[in-house]
Amino acid sequence: MTELTVRLIAANEAELVFELFDKYRIFYKQTSDINLAESFIRARLNNNESVIYVAFVEDKPVGFTQLYPKYSSMRAVKNWILNDLYVDEVFRKQGIAGKLIQAAMDFAKDNNAKFVQLETQKDNYTAQSLYNLVGFIRQVPDTEFIMYRKLVD
């Protein structure tokens, strides 16, 4: 693989993830809709409702992760939900997803979060393997999804 970089994108760079977000939705059996992808991503970034890290090979966006805040009143802290993680099929099995997760964990730590949480479908064994490998701890089972949480070091 050539040079890989991962960085946080600004609202004015939203177009970098429209196609990847559409592919992510297709992976989860949604109908392709690039206009919906554009509208959704723009709204999240313009309203400061999420943060998105993008992985680039050379200058080409090949993966992304999107995090949403999760507030804890008891702890009076903002934690993060790693809601979306996607790597273009051609670039999988090259460590890109792990680099995106690491960027998300570093971001959470830098922002004083106590944990990052995520969910995945019960039959997404590839994702489960990755989450276990990078240190997420499986939480109480749910009927449709498996929840993971990793403490921020």
C-alpha positions, 0 to 999 in steps of 0.5 A: 500500500502507498502512503496512508493518512488519516485526518479530521475533516472540516464541514467545508470538506464534506464532499470527501465522504459522500460516495463512501457514506453511500457505499456504507449505507449500501453495505447495510442494505439501504438503497443507493442515494447520493443526494441523501448521503450528501444532505445527511453528511453536510447537516451533521458537519454544518450543525457540529453534530458529528466529527468525521475522520477520513483515511486517504491513500495518496489523496484518494479518500478510501475510508471514514469513521463518524463519531457522535457525542454521547453525554453523561449527566452523572459523570458530566462528560461527553463520550463518543459513539463510533457510529459509522466505520467504512473502508472501500472494498478495494482497500480492506485488510490493509489496517485502514479500519484500525487506523481510523479507530485509533484516530477516533480513540485519540480524538476522544482522549484529547477531548476528555472522554471516558469511553468510546462506544459502538454497535455492530450487527450480530452477523458482522463477524469481521467487524467483531473480530476487529473490535476485539483485536483493538481492545473494545469490550463486549457489553450486555447482549442485545437482540439485534446488535452487539454493543462494545465499549473501550475505555479511553486511556 
